[in-house]
Structure formats: structure tokens, C-alpha cells
């Protein structure tokens, strides 16, 4: 969950620097036990390290 928390902190910092306040964040991580893609190929490992951001108005 460390990477998810780091990305969340960076997003909060960047938005705050631009005057965006009152935004709620949450993070979650699937980790090695629940990969979204197979780790047998470099492409799968690449996608498993990605971060997905959902914006809900």
C-alpha cells in the first residue's frame, strides 16, 4: 500500500498548491496476492504497478 499512499499524498500536495481544497482521497492496493494482470510477462508487471485515479464529481 506504500505506493498507493505515496501517489495519494502527491496528488493532495499538487491540488493544494493549485488552490483546490476540500477534496477527499482514499487509497487501496491489491499487492502481490491479487494482481490485476499476470506477473509472468513484463507487460503484466508494468500494469500491476500502475495507479488508477477515479474522479467522482
DSSP file (Angstrom, degrees, kcal/mol; ACC not computed):
  #  RESIDUE AA STRUCTURE BP1 BP2  ACC     N-H-->O    O-->H-N    N-H-->O    O-->H-N    TCO  KAPPA ALPHA  PHI   PSI    X-CA   Y-CA   Z-CA
    1    1 A X     >        0   0    0      0, 0.0     4,-2.4     0, 0.0     5,-0.2   0.000 360.0 360.0 360.0  -9.1    0.0    0.0    0.0
    2    2 A X  H  >  +     0   0    0      1,-0.2     4,-2.2     2,-0.2     5,-0.1   0.915 360.0  47.3 -57.0 -46.9    3.0    2.2    0.3
    3    3 A X  H  > S+     0   0    0      1,-0.2     4,-2.5     2,-0.2     5,-0.2   0.915 110.9  51.5 -63.9 -42.8    2.9    3.3   -3.4
    4    4 A X  H  > S+     0   0    0      1,-0.2     4,-2.2     2,-0.2    -1,-0.2   0.908 111.6  47.7 -60.1 -42.0   -0.8    4.0   -3.3
    5    5 A X  H  X S+     0   0    0     -4,-2.4     4,-2.3     2,-0.2    -1,-0.2   0.872 110.4  52.2 -67.4 -36.9   -0.3    6.2   -0.3
    6    6 A X  H  X S+     0   0    0     -4,-2.2     4,-2.2    -5,-0.2    -2,-0.2   0.916 110.9  46.7 -65.0 -43.0    2.7    8.0   -1.9
    7    7 A X  H  X S+     0   0    0     -4,-2.5     4,-2.5     2,-0.2    -2,-0.2   0.910 111.9  51.4 -65.7 -41.4    0.6    8.8   -5.0
    8    8 A X  H  X S+     0   0    0     -4,-2.2     4,-2.3    -5,-0.2    -2,-0.2   0.916 110.1  48.8 -61.7 -43.7   -2.3   10.0   -2.9
    9    9 A X  H  X S+     0   0    0     -4,-2.3     4,-2.3     1,-0.2    -1,-0.2   0.899 111.3  50.1 -63.0 -41.3    0.0   12.3   -0.9
   10   10 A X  H  X S+     0   0    0     -4,-2.2     4,-2.7     2,-0.2    -2,-0.2   0.906 110.1  50.2 -64.3 -41.8    1.5   13.7   -4.1
   11   11 A X  H  X S+     0   0    0     -4,-2.5     4,-2.6     2,-0.2     5,-0.3   0.919 110.5  49.6 -63.7 -43.2   -2.0   14.3   -5.6
   12   12 A X  H  X S+     0   0    0     -4,-2.3     4,-2.5     1,-0.2    -2,-0.2   0.925 112.8  47.9 -59.8 -44.5   -3.1   16.1   -2.4
   13   13 A X  H  X S+     0   0    0     -4,-2.3     4,-2.2     2,-0.2    -2,-0.2   0.927 113.1  46.9 -63.1 -46.6    0.0   18.3   -2.5
   14   14 A X  H  X S+     0   0    0     -4,-2.7     4,-0.8     2,-0.2    -2,-0.2   0.907 115.1  45.3 -64.9 -42.9   -0.3   19.2   -6.2
   15   15 A X  H ><>S+     0   0    0     -4,-2.6     5,-2.7    -5,-0.2     3,-0.7   0.911 112.4  51.3 -67.3 -41.4   -4.0   20.0   -5.9
   16   16 A X  H ><5S+     0   0    0     -4,-2.5     3,-1.8    -5,-0.3    -2,-0.2   0.895 105.3  56.1 -61.7 -40.8   -3.5   22.1   -2.7
   17   17 A X  H 3<5S+     0   0    0     -4,-2.2    -1,-0.2     1,-0.3    -2,-0.2   0.745 107.8  50.3 -63.1 -22.9   -0.7   24.0   -4.5
   18   18 A X  T <<5S-     0   0    0     -4,-0.8    -1,-0.3    -3,-0.7    -2,-0.2   0.257 125.0-102.1 -99.9  10.5   -3.2   24.9   -7.2
   19   19 A X  T < 5S+     0   0    0     -3,-1.8     2,-0.7     1,-0.3    -3,-0.2   0.566  75.0 140.0  85.0   9.1   -5.8   26.1   -4.7
   20   20 A X      < +     0   0    0     -5,-2.7     2,-0.3    -6,-0.2    -1,-0.3  -0.780  25.2 164.5 -88.8 117.4   -8.1   23.0   -4.8
   21   21 A X        +     0   0    0     -2,-0.7     3,-0.1     1,-0.1    -9,-0.0  -0.805  43.4  46.6-127.6 169.3   -9.3   22.2   -1.3
   22   22 A X  S    S+     0   0    0     -2,-0.3     2,-0.4     1,-0.3    -1,-0.1   0.715  72.0 143.7  74.1  21.6  -11.9   20.1    0.3
   23   23 A X        -     0   0    0     -3,-0.2     2,-0.4   -11,-0.1    -1,-0.3  -0.786  41.2-142.6 -96.0 135.3  -11.2   17.0   -1.8
   24   24 A X        -     0   0    0     -2,-0.4     2,-0.3    -3,-0.1    -3,-0.0  -0.791  18.7-171.4 -98.4 140.7  -11.4   13.6   -0.2
   25   25 A X        +     0   0    0     -2,-0.4     2,-0.3     2,-0.0   -17,-0.0  -0.916  10.7 176.4-126.5 152.2   -9.0   10.9   -1.1
   26   26 A X        -     0   0    0     -2,-0.3     2,-0.3     2,-0.0    -2,-0.0  -0.974  10.6-159.7-147.6 154.3   -8.7    7.2   -0.3
   27   27 A X        +     0   0    0     -2,-0.3     2,-0.3     2,-0.0   -22,-0.1  -0.951   9.4 177.7-134.2 154.6   -6.2    4.6   -1.5
   28   28 A X        -     0   0    0     -2,-0.3     2,-0.4   -24,-0.0    -2,-0.0  -0.981  10.8-155.8-149.6 156.6   -6.1    0.9   -1.8
   29   29 A X        -     0   0    0     -2,-0.3    -2,-0.0     1,-0.1   -27,-0.0  -0.999  12.0-161.7-137.7 138.6   -3.6   -1.6   -3.0
   30   30 A X     >  -     0   0    0     -2,-0.4     4,-0.5    18,-0.1     3,-0.4   0.844  34.5-173.8 -86.7 -36.8   -4.1   -5.1   -4.3
   31   31 A X  T >4  -     0   0    0      1,-0.2     3,-1.0    17,-0.2    -1,-0.1  -0.080  48.5 -44.5  71.9-173.5   -0.5   -6.2   -3.9
   32   32 A X  G >4 S+     0   0    0      1,-0.2     3,-0.5     2,-0.1    -1,-0.2   0.685 131.0  62.6 -69.2 -18.2    1.2   -9.5   -5.0
   33   33 A X  G 34 S+     0   0    0     -3,-0.4    -1,-0.2     1,-0.2    -2,-0.2   0.734 114.6  29.4 -79.7 -21.3   -1.7  -11.6   -3.7
   34   34 A X  G << S+     0   0    0     -3,-1.0    -1,-0.2    -4,-0.5    -2,-0.1  -0.444  78.1 179.0-135.0  61.1   -4.3  -10.1   -6.1
   35   35 A X    <   -     0   0    0     -3,-0.5    -3,-0.1     1,-0.1     4,-0.1  -0.368  26.5-145.1 -66.5 143.7   -2.5   -8.9   -9.3
   36   36 A X  S    S+     0   0    0      8,-0.1     2,-0.3     2,-0.1    -1,-0.1   0.816  86.4  24.8 -74.1 -31.0   -4.8   -7.4  -11.9
   37   37 A X  S    S-     0   0    0      7,-0.2     2,-0.1     8,-0.0    -1,-0.0  -0.860 101.6 -81.7-129.3 162.5   -2.6   -8.9  -14.7
   38   38 A X    >   -     0   0    0     -2,-0.3     3,-0.6     1,-0.1    10,-0.1  -0.411  26.8-149.8 -64.7 137.3   -0.3  -11.9  -14.9
   39   39 A X  T 3  S+     0   0    0      1,-0.2    -1,-0.1     5,-0.2     6,-0.1   0.323  80.4  91.1 -88.0   7.4    3.2  -11.3  -13.5
   40   40 A X  T 3  S+     0   0    0      4,-0.0     2,-0.3     5,-0.0    -1,-0.2   0.709  86.5  47.9 -75.6 -20.0    4.7  -13.8  -15.9
   41   41 A X  S <> S-     0   0    0     -3,-0.6     4,-2.1     1,-0.1     3,-0.3  -0.897  84.7-121.5-121.8 150.9    5.3  -11.1  -18.6
   42   42 A X  H  > S+     0   0    0     -2,-0.3     4,-2.3     1,-0.2     5,-0.1   0.866 113.4  56.3 -56.9 -36.7    6.9   -7.7  -18.3
   43   43 A X  H  > S+     0   0    0      2,-0.2     4,-2.3     1,-0.2    -1,-0.2   0.907 106.7  49.0 -63.2 -41.4    3.7   -6.1  -19.6
   44   44 A X  H  > S+     0   0    0     -3,-0.3     4,-2.0     1,-0.2    -7,-0.2   0.914 111.1  49.2 -63.9 -43.2    1.7   -7.6  -16.9
   45   45 A X  H  X S+     0   0    0     -4,-2.1     4,-0.8     2,-0.2    -1,-0.2   0.882 109.5  53.8 -63.6 -37.1    4.1   -6.5  -14.2
   46   46 A X  H >< S+     0   0    0     -4,-2.3     3,-0.9     1,-0.2     4,-0.2   0.944 110.1  45.8 -61.6 -48.4    4.0   -3.0  -15.7
   47   47 A X  H >< S+     0   0    0     -4,-2.3     3,-1.2     1,-0.3    -1,-0.2   0.834 106.8  59.2 -66.2 -31.5    0.2   -2.8  -15.5
   48   48 A X  H 3< S+     0   0    0     -4,-2.0    -1,-0.3     1,-0.3    -2,-0.2   0.715 103.9  52.5 -70.0 -18.8    0.3   -4.2  -11.9
   49   49 A X  T << S+     0   0    0     -3,-0.9    -1,-0.3    -4,-0.8    -2,-0.2   0.415  89.9 108.4 -93.5   1.6    2.4   -1.2  -10.9
   50   50 A X    <   -     0   0    0     -3,-1.2     2,-0.4    -4,-0.2    -3,-0.0  -0.290  62.6-134.8 -77.7 163.8    0.0    1.3  -12.4
   51   51 A X        -     0   0    0      2,-0.0     2,-0.5   -44,-0.0    -2,-0.1  -0.971  10.8-153.9-119.7 133.4   -2.2    3.7  -10.4
   52   52 A X        -     0   0    0     -2,-0.4     2,-0.5     2,-0.0    -2,-0.0  -0.930   7.1-164.3-109.7 129.2   -5.9    4.2  -11.2
   53   53 A X        -     0   0    0     -2,-0.5     2,-0.5     2,-0.0    -2,-0.0  -0.961   1.3-162.5-116.5 121.1   -7.5    7.5  -10.2
   54   54 A X        -     0   0    0     -2,-0.5     2,-0.6     2,-0.0    -2,-0.0  -0.897   4.7-157.0-101.5 127.1  -11.3    7.8  -10.2
   55   55 A X        -     0   0    0     -2,-0.5     2,-0.6     2,-0.0    -2,-0.0  -0.922   9.8-173.7-104.9 120.3  -12.7   11.3  -10.2
   56   56 A X              0   0    0     -2,-0.6    -2,-0.0     1,-0.1     0, 0.0  -0.943 360.0 360.0-117.8 111.2  -16.2   11.4   -8.9
   57   57 A X              0   0    0     -2,-0.6    -1,-0.1     0, 0.0    -2,-0.0   0.504 360.0 360.0 -69.8 360.0  -17.9   14.8   -9.1
